[in-house]
Amino acid sequence: MEQFEYVASTFGGQQITGLAQAKSTLDLDRRLEEKGLTLLRAKVSRVGSMAKGRGFSRSELVFFTTQVATLLGAGVPMLQGLKGVGDRMRTAGGRALVKRMAASLEAGNSLSEALREDERSFPDVYRECVRAGELSGALPQVLARLSGYLEWARGIRVTTVQALIYPVMLMLAIVGLVVVLLTFVLPRLMKLFPGGRDSLPRETQFVMGLSDFLVGNLVWVMGGVMAVAGLCVVIRRTPALREIAARWSLKIPRYGDLARMIATSRFASTAGTLHAAGCDIGTVLDVAGRTCGNAHLAACFARVGNGVRSGQTITESLEKEGQFDPLLLQMAHIGETSGDLASSFHNLAGYYDEEVPRTVKWFLALMEPTILVVAGAVVAFILLATLLPIFSLYDNLT
């Protein structure tokens, strides 16, 4: 669909302008005629076309969801509330996106149908929750839960990124120092010893060998780094390879436990939100599984959904996979027994709301001293290999 700027005439002859979405000008004419308007002229909206590829950022999505939920909860009509939120969006792309959504509503579409026109900004879980909220008549409550879920997910992401800044910068600085020592400082320092490489200590000969390899094969080393980066991109974009990599990542000590915990947390938060919104259990398992963040566990959740459709209980299907947190199995069993899966998933998500940030901080806090110790040992070995010939030369002179 395209967004059109149009000029139309009412039955009384008054000309009005507006924005509307339609497949073509003929489709636009038909839509306006149903509203009692006669199309005079129309053109594709330049603002809508320029901003069409610009979606919401994560912070904008949280702001949009919170604002719409508040207005709907206060009894403001959807279209009026949407236009008001659009005027308060911080970016031109966000304002244009909300205008397109408002035009879609004016054209007779539901909010969930309007969201499908920009899947980059509104993920699967968001669209499914809105659709379920519309069907159940509890859209304000669903949007309020979505706002809380998005805020939680953003908080985890921000905490992780902030905690990773120092270790990453430290690692880059140390790698840069090692490269400078091996390729610039050490070769020039070794020229001061006329006895040749055979007269140097074994530690120095080993480090000189590394230095010669880096200097003589710099192009190949850089090519290898780029090849590894390209391989990572290929793995990320190939579903089968991504699932294999995700499965092996779960076997890494400590990291695998953390990755499984984060995936289970995201699944529980999404599943609780979807089930409370009124989605059927098949949709809950499919959408929540796809958004868990781990390709291997997502495939496992897909098989769980198929098992439930074939007549198995959720607990039986989860146990059959053998890949999930025992706490998830226990909470799923409690939810099925009590008939309140949404509360069980929300309780599990509430537990992980506290446990995941604590575990992430502990894991990242453990990384910093580990990096310092390993990097310090490497730098100390290189410096020792550099200084040993100097000590030997001094002993010979004395």
N, C-alpha and C positions, 0 to 999 in steps of 0.2 A: 504493500500500500504506500501511496505517496501522500504527503501533506500539502494541501492546497490553500492558497490565499484567495478568497473569493469575494465578489460583490454580488449581492442578491437583492431582489425587490420583494416587498410584502404585497399583500392584496390591496393595501391602501396606497401603494406607490412609493412607500418609503424605502430608500436604499440603505442596506446594512452591509458591513464587512465582517469577515471572520476567518477562522482557520478550521479546516476539517480534513479528515483522512478519507481517501477513496482510492479505488483501483484506477480510475480514469475520470476525465471530465464528465463522461456520460454517467458513470456511477455516482459522481458527485451531484449531477443534476437530479438524478432519481432520488438520492437521499434528501436533498433540499426540498424537492417537491413534496415528499412525504411530510415535511414540516410546514408546508404552506408557503414556501419561498420559491421564487423564480430566479434561476441563475442567470446573471448578466455577463459576467466574465470571471475567469479563474486562471491562476498560474501556480506552478509548483513553488512552494514556499522556499525561499533562499535560505532563511534561517534554519528551517527544518532539515534541508538537504546538507547544509554545512555541518550541522551538529549531529547528524544521524549516526555517525560512527563513534560519537563520544557518549559513553555510558556514565552511570553513576560510579563514583569512587566508593570504597567501603564506608567511609565516614558519611558521605552524602546519602547512601542507602539507609544508614541508621537514622540520620536526621529526617529523611523523608518518611520512613516508616513510623517513627515516633510522632511526628507532626500529624500525619493522616490518622493514626490511631487515636490521638487526643481529640481531634476535631470530630471524628465519627462518634467517639464515646460521648461527646458533648451534644450530639444530635444534629450536627451540621450536615447538610446533604453532601453526598459524595462529590458531585461535580463542583459545587461551590467550594468545598474544602480543598479539592485538588487544585483549583485555580489559585486559591489563597496560598497554598504551600509552594506552588510554582513561582510565585512572586518573591518568595523568601529564599529560594535556592541560591547558593553562593556563586555558582559558575554559570556561564552562558549555556554550556552544554546541558547542565542540569535543568535550567529553566526551559530550554527547548524541548527536552525529553518530557517534562511534565506537561507542557503545552500539547505535545503530540498525544499523550495519554488522555488529556481532557478532550481533545478533538475526537479521539476514538470513542470516548464515552458519549459525546454528543451525537456521534454517528450511530449509536444504538448498541455498542459493544459493552460487555461487562468489564470489570476491572481486570479479572484474570485474563481475558482475551486481549486487553490492551497491553498487559505485561508481556505476553508472548511475542509482541512485536519488537522487543529489545531484550533478547535472552542473555546478552552480555552483562546487563545491569542487574537482572533478576534471575538468580539461580533456580534450579529445579525445585529445591525445597521451598523457596519463597513462593513460586507460582502455584505449587500444589497446595500450600497452606491457604493462600488467598482463595483458590478455587473451592477448597473445602469450607472455608469460612463463609463464602457466598452461599453455598448450598445449605449450610446449617443455620444461616442467619446470625452468626456470631462473629462477623468480620472485625468489629472493633477489638474484641477480646483476642482474636487470633493475631491481629497486627500488633497488639501490645506484647503478646508472648514472642512474636517474631522479633520485635525490637530488643527485648531482653536477650534473646538468643544471639542476635547479631552483635550486640554490645559485648557479650561474653566472648564470642569468637574473636572479635577485634582485640579485646583485652589480652587474650592468650597470644595472639600474633604480635602485638606491640611489645608485650613483656619478653617474648622470645627474641625478637629483633634487637631490642635494646640490650638484652643480656649478651647477645652475640657480637655486638660492635667491638667491645674491648678484646675478646679473644681473637677475632678475625684480624683486627688491626695489629695486634701483637704478633700473630703468626706471619703476616705479610712483612712486618718490619724485620723479624728474625730471618725469614727467607731471603729478604733483600740483603741483609748483613752477610749471610753465609755466601751468597753469590758474589758480592763485592770482594770478600776475603779470598775466595777461590779463584776468581778470574782476574783480579786486579792487584791486590796487595801481595798475596803469596808468590806469584810468578816473579814479580820485581824484587822481592826480598831474597829469593833463592839465587838470583844472579850474583849476589854478594859472596857466594861460597864457591871458590874456584875448584874445589875438589870433585865436583860432579855429583850427580844424584846418588851414585853408589855409596858415597861417603856419608850420606845423610842418615839419620835414624829411620827405622822402619815406619814409625808413625808418620814422619814427614814424607817419606816416599809414597805412602798410601794416599795422603791428602794431595800430594802433587799429581798422583795418577788421576784423582778426581778432577783436579783443576785442569789437567791436559784434556781430559774427556769433555768437560764443559766448554772449554775454549775451542777445541777442534771440532766439536759436533753441536755447536750452538744452534745451527739451523735445524738439525734433526731433533734436538731437544725441544725447541719451540714447536716444531711440527708434531712431536709426540703429545705435547700439552694440548695443542689445538685438536688433535685426533681424539684425545680422551674427552675433551669438551664436546666435540661433535658426537661421540658415542653416547654421552649422557643425554644429549638432545634427542638422538634417535631412540634411545630407550624410553625416554619420557613420552615420545609421540607414538610409540608402537605398543598397543595394548598388551600383546603377549609378552614382550620383553619387560614392560613395566610391571606386569604381575610377577614375573620371575624375580626381578630385582627387589620388589616389595616383599616377596616371600623370604628371600635370603636376608633382607634387612631385619626381619623379625627375629632372626637367629643370632644377631650380634648381641653379646652380653651387655646388659644394662640398657643400651640404646633400644634393643628390640622390645624390652618390657615397657619402656617409655612410649615407643611408637604404638604399641598395642593399646596402651592406656589412653593415649590421645585419640586414636581411631574409635575406641569403644565410647569415649566421652562424647565425641561428635555424633556418633550413631545414636546414643541415648538421648542427647539433647534434641536432635532432629526428629527421632521417632516419637518422643513425648509430645513435641509440638504438633506434629502431623496427626497423631492419634487423637489428641485433645481437640484438634480442629475438625475432626470427623472423617478423616480419610480412612478407607478400608485398609485392612492389615496387609494386603498385597502391595498396595501403593506405599504404605509406611515402610515396609522392608526394602522395597526397590529403591525408593528415593533416599531414605536414610542410609542404606548401604552404599549407594553411589557417592554420597557426600562424606563418607567417613575419612577420606584422605589417604587410604592405603589400598592399592589396586588388588592385592591378594585377598585382603579381608572383604573388599567390595564384591569380589567374585564369590567368596564364601557366603556373604549375605544374599547374593542373587540365588544361590542354590538353596539357601534356607527358605526364601520366598517361594521357590518352586515346590519345595517339600511341603510347605504349609498349604499351598493350593491343591496338592495331591492328597491332603487329608491328615498330614502329620501335625502335631502341636509344635509351637515355636520352640519350646524347650527341647523336644526330641530332635528337631532339625538342627538346632545350635549344637547339641551334644554330638551329633553325627559328624560335624565338621572337625571337632577337636582343636579348634584354633582360637577359641574365644576365652575371655576372662571369666573365671568361675563365678565372679560376682554378677556378671551379666546373665549367666544361666540361672542363678538363684533368683534374681529379680524378675526375670521373664517368667519363671515358674510361679512366683508369688502373684504376679500380675494376671496370669492365666487362671490361677486358682480363685483369686478374688474377683475376677472380671473387671479389673481396673488397671489395664496395662499402662495407660497414660500416666497415672500416679507413680507406678513402679519405675517407669523410664525417667520421669522427672526426679524421683528420689535418687536414682542412680546418677543422673546428671548433676544433681546437687552435691553428691559426694565428690564427684570428679571436679566440680567447680573449685573445690578447695584442694583436692589432691593433685590435680594436674599442674597448676601453677607452682605448688610446693616442690613437686618432683622435677619440673623443668628448671626451677631455680637451683635445686640441689645438683642436677646434672651439669648445668652450665658453670656452677661454682666449682665443681670438680674438674671441669675442663681447664680452667685458668691455671691452677698450680701444676696440672699435668703438662700443659704446653710449656710453662716456665721451666719445669725440671728437664723435660726432653730437649727443649731448645737450648737451655743453658748447658746441658751435657755436650750437645753437638758443637756449640760455639767454643766451649772450653777445650774440647779435643782439638779443634782446628787451631786455636791459639797456642795450645801446648805443642802441637806439631810444628808450629811456626817458631816458637821460642827454643825448642830443644837444640837445633843447630847453633843458635846463638850461645847457649850455655856451653855446648861442646867447644865452640871456637874460643870462648873465654877461658875454659879449662886448659886448652892447648897453649894459650898465650901466657898463662901463669905457670 
